[in-house]
Amino acid sequence: MAIGGTRGTVPNMINEREIVSAQDSVALLREGIAVLSVEEHEGRIQVGVSGRDDERVRRRVVERLGDVDVWVVGDVSRQLRPRAASSYMPEDGNVLHLRYVVQGGQHVDEIVTAEDDAAVVVFGCICMSVVGDEGPPIDAPAFVMLERPLGGRTVIDGVSGTPLPFRNVYEGIGEPLG
């Protein structure tokens, strides 16, 4: 969710343009206001922040930073979003190893499961920044405990509604550690 113009991370903007100093970020965060993004758009500086009580947050940011446009994205800097799994692999016992593609500061937050005799359905949620995450995509592991071993049941992704492909993540790298 970019406001417009060239988007950069707060540390980059602090170092390159000194729009928001480290002291500004510390002072605002001590008041529960997290600076999430700083952008220049049509000659105006736009600052994306999170914090409780929009009016108070806007007032404190302007008092601290001066004449800037303040975008309050919500009370917190993170959000949960559904994300389809990319593959699965049964592990020892009742453990199901799933893979999710994430990037930047994203991580798998929760996986809801439902099981019957024919299928295991997984519904994954990713925790991500409300202003978007940058960085190369990575294949991240996540694990869920099933009620019983997977056996011959089909693993279905609840986000996409499709069966997941089996993928042996240990193939080609030797024996798993442990």
GROMACS elastic network, one bead per residue, 0.5 to 0.9 nm:
[ bonds ]
;  ai    aj funct       b0    kb
    1     4     6  0.87869   500
    1   130     6  0.74014   500
    1   131     6  0.51095   500
    1   132     6  0.59355   500
    2     5     6  0.79424   500
    2     6     6  0.85999   500
    2     7     6  0.67320   500
    2    37     6  0.87569   500
    2    39     6  0.86021   500
    2   131     6  0.66454   500
    2   132     6  0.77882   500
    3     6     6  0.89454   500
    3     7     6  0.80182   500
    3    39     6  0.73634   500
    3    41     6  0.79668   500
    3    46     6  0.75371   500
    3    47     6  0.89662   500
    3    48     6  0.82513   500
    3    71     6  0.84019   500
    3   131     6  0.88995   500
    4     7     6  0.72725   500
    4    39     6  0.72852   500
    4    40     6  0.76737   500
    4    41     6  0.58997   500
    4    42     6  0.88271   500
    4    46     6  0.88453   500
    5    39     6  0.65192   500
    5    40     6  0.58477   500
    5    42     6  0.75973   500
    6    39     6  0.61280   500
    6    40     6  0.64961   500
    6    41     6  0.75215   500
    7    37     6  0.75443   500
    7    38     6  0.71343   500
    7    39     6  0.54859   500
    7    40     6  0.78674   500
    8    11     6  0.82482   500
    8    12     6  0.62479   500
    8    13     6  0.62879   500
    8    37     6  0.67987   500
    8    38     6  0.66986   500
    8    39     6  0.68224   500
    9    12     6  0.53109   500
    9    13     6  0.62997   500
    9    14     6  0.86301   500
    9    36     6  0.74374   500
    9    37     6  0.58257   500
    9    38     6  0.71218   500
    9    39     6  0.89653   500
    9   134     6  0.87274   500
   10    13     6  0.50954   500
   10    14     6  0.60281   500
   10    15     6  0.86150   500
   10    20     6  0.78222   500
   10    35     6  0.71079   500
   10    36     6  0.62475   500
   10    37     6  0.52917   500
   10    38     6  0.60371   500
   11    14     6  0.50235   500
   11    15     6  0.61865   500
   11    16     6  0.84844   500
   11    20     6  0.88268   500
   11    22     6  0.84811   500
   12    15     6  0.52204   500
   12    16     6  0.58212   500
   12    17     6  0.80209   500
   12    18     6  0.89078   500
   13    16     6  0.51865   500
   13    17     6  0.53856   500
   13    18     6  0.62457   500
   13    19     6  0.64885   500
   13    20     6  0.71853   500
   13    21     6  0.89507   500
   13    37     6  0.84150   500
   13    38     6  0.66007   500
   13    39     6  0.81592   500
   14    17     6  0.58764   500
   14    19     6  0.58658   500
   14    20     6  0.52621   500
   14    21     6  0.55908   500
   14    22     6  0.70461   500
   14    38     6  0.87818   500
   15    18     6  0.56948   500
   15    19     6  0.85998   500
   15    20     6  0.88023   500
   15    21     6  0.81685   500
   16    19     6  0.84313   500
   17    20     6  0.81542   500
   18    21     6  0.57678   500
   18    22     6  0.88753   500
   19    38     6  0.77730   500
   19    45     6  0.82916   500
   19    65     6  0.81450   500
   20    23     6  0.80853   500
   20    24     6  0.59595   500
   20    25     6  0.68108   500
   20    35     6  0.87266   500
   20    38     6  0.79720   500
   20    65     6  0.72293   500
   21    24     6  0.50308   500
   21    25     6  0.64274   500
   21    26     6  0.86822   500
   22    25     6  0.51511   500
   22    26     6  0.61963   500
   22    27     6  0.85946   500
   23    26     6  0.50961   500
   23    27     6  0.60245   500
   23    28     6  0.85180   500
   24    27     6  0.51788   500
   24    28     6  0.61022   500
   24    29     6  0.84793   500
   24    64     6  0.69262   500
   24    65     6  0.75308   500
   25    28     6  0.52744   500
   25    29     6  0.60099   500
   25    30     6  0.85444   500
   25    33     6  0.84024   500
   25    34     6  0.72660   500
   25    35     6  0.64239   500
   26    29     6  0.51728   500
   26    30     6  0.61451   500
   26    31     6  0.88356   500
   26    34     6  0.88148   500
   27    30     6  0.52582   500
   27    31     6  0.68363   500
   27    33     6  0.86555   500
   27    64     6  0.85386   500
   28    31     6  0.52112   500
   28    32     6  0.65923   500
   28    33     6  0.50852   500
   28    34     6  0.66707   500
   28    35     6  0.77076   500
   28    60     6  0.77309   500
   28    61     6  0.73028   500
   28    64     6  0.79590   500
   29    34     6  0.52115   500
   29    35     6  0.76725   500
   29    51     6  0.89523   500
   30    33     6  0.72323   500
   30    34     6  0.88745   500
   31    34     6  0.87000   500
   31    51     6  0.85646   500
   31    57     6  0.89109   500
   31    60     6  0.88246   500
   32    50     6  0.81060   500
   32    51     6  0.57770   500
   32    52     6  0.74372   500
   32    57     6  0.87251   500
   33    49     6  0.64895   500
   33    50     6  0.56365   500
   33    52     6  0.77523   500
   33    57     6  0.67296   500
   33    60     6  0.87287   500
   33    61     6  0.82795   500
   33    75     6  0.87837   500
   33    76     6  0.89466   500
   34    48     6  0.85645   500
   34    49     6  0.53889   500
   34    50     6  0.52729   500
   34    51     6  0.66190   500
   34    76     6  0.82467   500
   34    77     6  0.72009   500
   35    38     6  0.78646   500
   35    47     6  0.71579   500
   35    48     6  0.61660   500
   35    50     6  0.68528   500
   35    77     6  0.88672   500
   36    47     6  0.75832   500
   36    48     6  0.53703   500
   36    49     6  0.52426   500
   36    50     6  0.72806   500
   36    77     6  0.73101   500
   36   129     6  0.84498   500
   36   130     6  0.84719   500
   36   131     6  0.70246   500
   37    46     6  0.80594   500
   37    47     6  0.57443   500
   37    49     6  0.70149   500
   37   131     6  0.72521   500
   38    45     6  0.70291   500
   38    46     6  0.57698   500
   38    48     6  0.62721   500
   38    49     6  0.89994   500
   39    44     6  0.82346   500
   39    45     6  0.57662   500
   39    46     6  0.51609   500
   39    47     6  0.64873   500
   39    48     6  0.83353   500
   40    43     6  0.62846   500
   40    44     6  0.55831   500
   40    46     6  0.60907   500
   40    47     6  0.88308   500
   41    44     6  0.52673   500
   41    45     6  0.64148   500
   41    46     6  0.70495   500
   42    45     6  0.84787   500
   44    67     6  0.86988   500
   44    68     6  0.68379   500
   44    69     6  0.71772   500
   45    67     6  0.80859   500
   45    68     6  0.52354   500
   45    69     6  0.61299   500
   45    70     6  0.86134   500
   46    68     6  0.58595   500
   46    70     6  0.58490   500
   46    71     6  0.69979   500
   47    61     6  0.85729   500
   47    68     6  0.69060   500
   47    69     6  0.61588   500
   47    70     6  0.50076   500
   47    71     6  0.59422   500
   47    72     6  0.84094   500
   48    69     6  0.86039   500
   48    70     6  0.61014   500
   48    72     6  0.59596   500
   48    73     6  0.67120   500
   48   131     6  0.78503   500
   49    57     6  0.81480   500
   49    58     6  0.88068   500
   49    61     6  0.86465   500
   49    70     6  0.72635   500
   49    71     6  0.61618   500
   49    72     6  0.50608   500
   49    73     6  0.61304   500
   49    74     6  0.78539   500
   49    76     6  0.88813   500
   49    77     6  0.77155   500
   50    54     6  0.86178   500
   50    57     6  0.79534   500
   50    71     6  0.83844   500
   50    72     6  0.54835   500
   50    73     6  0.54586   500
   50    74     6  0.51905   500
   50    75     6  0.53431   500
   50    76     6  0.53897   500
   50    77     6  0.55491   500
   50   130     6  0.89715   500
   51    54     6  0.70844   500
   51    56     6  0.87972   500
   51    57     6  0.62295   500
   51    72     6  0.72567   500
   51    73     6  0.81210   500
   51    74     6  0.62710   500
   51    76     6  0.61125   500
   51    77     6  0.80611   500
   52    55     6  0.87994   500
   52    56     6  0.78165   500
   52    57     6  0.69425   500
   52    74     6  0.72444   500
   52    76     6  0.78945   500
   53    56     6  0.55020   500
   53    57     6  0.61893   500
   53    58     6  0.87368   500
   53    74     6  0.88546   500
   53    75     6  0.76676   500
   54    57     6  0.50697   500
   54    58     6  0.60897   500
   54    59     6  0.85316   500
   54    72     6  0.63909   500
   54    74     6  0.78939   500
   54    75     6  0.83596   500
   55    58     6  0.53080   500
   55    59     6  0.61746   500
   55    60     6  0.86648   500
   56    59     6  0.51487   500
   56    60     6  0.61127   500
   56    61     6  0.85965   500
   57    60     6  0.52856   500
   57    61     6  0.61482   500
   57    62     6  0.86269   500
   57    70     6  0.86274   500
   57    72     6  0.75070   500
   58    61     6  0.52896   500
   58    62     6  0.61986   500
   58    63     6  0.85301   500
   58    69     6  0.86534   500
   58    70     6  0.59568   500
   58    71     6  0.79296   500
   58    72     6  0.73567   500
   59    62     6  0.53477   500
   59    63     6  0.60866   500
   59    64     6  0.86216   500
   60    64     6  0.60848   500
   60    65     6  0.85013   500
   61    64     6  0.51004   500
   61    65     6  0.58276   500
   61    66     6  0.76251   500
   61    68     6  0.82649   500
   61    70     6  0.72738   500
   62    65     6  0.51588   500
   62    67     6  0.61588   500
   62    68     6  0.63385   500
   62    69     6  0.80485   500
   62    70     6  0.75950   500
   63    66     6  0.57456   500
   63    67     6  0.84808   500
   65    68     6  0.68847   500
   72    75     6  0.81509   500
   73    76     6  0.78395   500
   73    77     6  0.75435   500
   73   130     6  0.69774   500
   73   131     6  0.79371   500
   74    77     6  0.71293   500
   74   130     6  0.84231   500
   76    79     6  0.78327   500
   76   130     6  0.83152   500
   77   128     6  0.84675   500
   77   129     6  0.58986   500
   77   130     6  0.57311   500
   77   131     6  0.80361   500
   78   127     6  0.64610   500
   78   128     6  0.54182   500
   78   130     6  0.52849   500
   78   131     6  0.85341   500
   79   126     6  0.81064   500
   79   127     6  0.55963   500
   79   128     6  0.54943   500
   79   129     6  0.62530   500
   79   130     6  0.58643   500
   80   109     6  0.76671   500
   80   110     6  0.89979   500
   80   125     6  0.59633   500
   80   126     6  0.54680   500
   80   128     6  0.63941   500
   80   129     6  0.88374   500
   81   124     6  0.84168   500
   81   125     6  0.53227   500
   81   126     6  0.52904   500
   81   127     6  0.65907   500
   81   128     6  0.75405   500
   82   123     6  0.73040   500
   82   124     6  0.57644   500
   82   126     6  0.60986   500
   82   127     6  0.89707   500
   82   159     6  0.65305   500
   83   100     6  0.75322   500
   83   101     6  0.83970   500
   83   102     6  0.89762   500
   83   108     6  0.86946   500
   83   123     6  0.76607   500
   83   124     6  0.55219   500
   83   125     6  0.56320   500
   83   126     6  0.61386   500
   83   159     6  0.63916   500
   83   160     6  0.84887   500
   84   100     6  0.70279   500
   84   101     6  0.84945   500
   84   122     6  0.87949   500
   84   123     6  0.72968   500
   84   124     6  0.64518   500
   84   125     6  0.84092   500
   84   157     6  0.62469   500
   84   158     6  0.74122   500
   84   159     6  0.51864   500
   84   160     6  0.60012   500
   84   161     6  0.89114   500
   85    88     6  0.78577   500
   85    98     6  0.66544   500
   85    99     6  0.57051   500
   85   101     6  0.74712   500
   85   122     6  0.81324   500
   85   123     6  0.80977   500
   85   124     6  0.69448   500
   85   157     6  0.63332   500
   85   158     6  0.88675   500
   85   159     6  0.81025   500
   85   160     6  0.86119   500
   85   164     6  0.74116   500
   86    98     6  0.75207   500
   86    99     6  0.54810   500
   86   100     6  0.55219   500
   86   101     6  0.70429   500
   86   139     6  0.84981   500
   86   157     6  0.86331   500
   86   164     6  0.67326   500
   86   165     6  0.74344   500
   87    97     6  0.84886   500
   87    98     6  0.58650   500
   87    99     6  0.53672   500
   87   100     6  0.76164   500
   87   164     6  0.53014   500
   87   165     6  0.50606   500
   87   166     6  0.56929   500
   87   167     6  0.59055   500
   88    96     6  0.69961   500
   88    97     6  0.55621   500
   88    99     6  0.62852   500
   88   155     6  0.75095   500
   88   164     6  0.65076   500
   88   165     6  0.64496   500
   88   166     6  0.51034   500
   88   167     6  0.59244   500
   88   168     6  0.80532   500
   88   169     6  0.89865   500
   89    95     6  0.89517   500
   89    96     6  0.61234   500
   89    97     6  0.50279   500
   89    98     6  0.64605   500
   89    99     6  0.86901   500
   89   165     6  0.86889   500
   89   166     6  0.56754   500
   89   167     6  0.58461   500
   89   168     6  0.61402   500
   89   169     6  0.77505   500
   90    93     6  0.82440   500
   90    94     6  0.77808   500
   90    95     6  0.62224   500
   90    97     6  0.57407   500
   90    98     6  0.84960   500
   90   149     6  0.80758   500
   90   150     6  0.67160   500
   90   151     6  0.86352   500
   90   166     6  0.86698   500
   90   168     6  0.89489   500
   91    94     6  0.71951   500
   91    95     6  0.51533   500
   91    96     6  0.56830   500
   91    97     6  0.62338   500
   91   149     6  0.89634   500
   92    95     6  0.60111   500
   92    96     6  0.83288   500
   92   149     6  0.83640   500
   93    96     6  0.87025   500
   93   145     6  0.88039   500
   93   146     6  0.87651   500
   93   148     6  0.76860   500
   93   149     6  0.57577   500
   93   150     6  0.85888   500
   94   144     6  0.83014   500
   94   145     6  0.55725   500
   94   147     6  0.66815   500
   94   148     6  0.52791   500
   94   150     6  0.68173   500
   95   143     6  0.66165   500
   95   144     6  0.57859   500
   95   146     6  0.60585   500
   95   148     6  0.86935   500
   95   149     6  0.73557   500
   95   150     6  0.82932   500
   96   142     6  0.84102   500
   96   143     6  0.56536   500
   96   144     6  0.53364   500
   96   145     6  0.63123   500
   96   146     6  0.68708   500
   96   149     6  0.84735   500
   96   150     6  0.75909   500
   97   141     6  0.68422   500
   97   142     6  0.59712   500
   97   144     6  0.68100   500
   98   140     6  0.83535   500
   98   141     6  0.58436   500
   98   142     6  0.51255   500
   98   143     6  0.59340   500
   98   144     6  0.78699   500
   99   139     6  0.62882   500
   99   140     6  0.55022   500
   99   142     6  0.60481   500
   99   143     6  0.85825   500
  100   107     6  0.88398   500
  100   108     6  0.75834   500
  100   124     6  0.84590   500
  100   126     6  0.88936   500
  100   138     6  0.81670   500
  100   139     6  0.57338   500
  100   140     6  0.52578   500
  100   141     6  0.65156   500
  100   142     6  0.73987   500
  101   137     6  0.61508   500
  101   138     6  0.54795   500
  101   140     6  0.60171   500
  101   141     6  0.88975   500
  102   105     6  0.81427   500
  102   106     6  0.56455   500
  102   107     6  0.65173   500
  102   108     6  0.80692   500
  102   126     6  0.79465   500
  102   136     6  0.84362   500
  102   137     6  0.54654   500
  102   138     6  0.54967   500
  102   139     6  0.65707   500
  102   140     6  0.66877   500
  103   106     6  0.55741   500
  103   107     6  0.80797   500
  103   128     6  0.89566   500
  103   133     6  0.64534   500
  103   134     6  0.64791   500
  103   135     6  0.55144   500
  103   136     6  0.57192   500
  103   138     6  0.59456   500
  103   139     6  0.87409   500
  104   107     6  0.87323   500
  104   128     6  0.85383   500
  104   132     6  0.87416   500
  104   133     6  0.50194   500
  104   136     6  0.69713   500
  104   137     6  0.75520   500
  104   138     6  0.87267   500
  105   127     6  0.83365   500
  105   128     6  0.65673   500
  105   129     6  0.73313   500
  105   133     6  0.62630   500
  105   134     6  0.79410   500
  105   135     6  0.84516   500
  106   109     6  0.89168   500
  106   126     6  0.64885   500
  106   127     6  0.55533   500
  106   129     6  0.73573   500
  106   133     6  0.69740   500
  107   125     6  0.86663   500
  107   126     6  0.55755   500
  107   127     6  0.54856   500
  107   128     6  0.70372   500
  107   140     6  0.80181   500
  108   111     6  0.77477   500
  108   124     6  0.70730   500
  108   125     6  0.60319   500
  108   127     6  0.61953   500
  108   140     6  0.82034   500
  108   141     6  0.85335   500
  108   142     6  0.69423   500
  109   124     6  0.76929   500
  109   125     6  0.56938   500
  109   126     6  0.53708   500
  109   127     6  0.55947   500
  110   123     6  0.82138   500
  110   124     6  0.58874   500
  110   125     6  0.52515   500
  110   126     6  0.72270   500
  110   127     6  0.86095   500
  111   122     6  0.63357   500
  111   123     6  0.54092   500
  111   125     6  0.62287   500
  111   142     6  0.85231   500
  111   143     6  0.85448   500
  111   144     6  0.72272   500
  112   121     6  0.81759   500
  112   122     6  0.57710   500
  112   123     6  0.50915   500
  112   124     6  0.64761   500
  112   125     6  0.84030   500
  112   144     6  0.87441   500
  112   158     6  0.89083   500
  113   120     6  0.68982   500
  113   121     6  0.55351   500
  113   123     6  0.64013   500
  113   124     6  0.87866   500
  113   144     6  0.81687   500
  113   146     6  0.80436   500
  113   158     6  0.86873   500
  114   119     6  0.82662   500
  114   120     6  0.58471   500
  114   121     6  0.52635   500
  114   122     6  0.68428   500
  114   123     6  0.88532   500
  114   146     6  0.89292   500
  115   118     6  0.78822   500
  115   119     6  0.58771   500
  115   121     6  0.63660   500
  115   122     6  0.89362   500
  115   146     6  0.80040   500
  115   147     6  0.77908   500
  116   119     6  0.55661   500
  116   120     6  0.66130   500
  116   121     6  0.89382   500
  116   153     6  0.85166   500
  117   120     6  0.83579   500
  117   153     6  0.69197   500
  118   152     6  0.78021   500
  118   154     6  0.64088   500
  119   150     6  0.85567   500
  119   152     6  0.85641   500
  119   155     6  0.57992   500
  119   156     6  0.69728   500
  120   146     6  0.84406   500
  120   150     6  0.77866   500
  120   153     6  0.66977   500
  120   154     6  0.61984   500
  120   156     6  0.61492   500
  120   157     6  0.85900   500
  121   154     6  0.82963   500
  121   155     6  0.58498   500
  121   157     6  0.57292   500
  121   158     6  0.57728   500
  121   161     6  0.86839   500
  121   163     6  0.87643   500
  122   155     6  0.74329   500
  122   156     6  0.63312   500
  122   157     6  0.51452   500
  122   158     6  0.53650   500
  122   159     6  0.79772   500
  123   156     6  0.87964   500
  123   157     6  0.61202   500
  123   159     6  0.57381   500
  123   160     6  0.89510   500
  124   157     6  0.82163   500
  124   158     6  0.77945   500
  124   159     6  0.73057   500
  128   131     6  0.84720   500
  128   132     6  0.69470   500
  128   133     6  0.67878   500
  129   132     6  0.51518   500
  129   133     6  0.60025   500
  130   133     6  0.83235   500
  134   137     6  0.87909   500
  135   138     6  0.89147   500
  145   148     6  0.83290   500
  146   149     6  0.66068   500
  146   150     6  0.74275   500
  147   150     6  0.88044   500
  148   151     6  0.84943   500
  150   153     6  0.58095   500
  150   154     6  0.82063   500
  150   155     6  0.85036   500
  151   154     6  0.88190   500
  154   163     6  0.67933   500
  154   164     6  0.79926   500
  155   162     6  0.86646   500
  155   163     6  0.56991   500
  155   164     6  0.57387   500
  155   165     6  0.81712   500
  155   166     6  0.87389   500
  156   159     6  0.89418   500
  156   160     6  0.84430   500
  156   161     6  0.64387   500
  156   162     6  0.55341   500
  156   164     6  0.55503   500
  157   160     6  0.57264   500
  157   161     6  0.53706   500
  157   162     6  0.55987   500
  157   163     6  0.60582   500
  157   164     6  0.62120   500
  158   162     6  0.74409   500
  159   162     6  0.82435   500
  160   163     6  0.86416   500
  167   170     6  0.87806   500
  167   171     6  0.86766   500
  168   171     6  0.55561   500
  169   172     6  0.82486   500
  169   173     6  0.84028   500
  170   173     6  0.56752   500
  170   174     6  0.67274   500
  170   175     6  0.69834   500
  170   176     6  0.63196   500
  171   174     6  0.68087   500
  171   175     6  0.83675   500
  172   175     6  0.88538   500
  173   176     6  0.79131   500
  175   178     6  0.89806   500
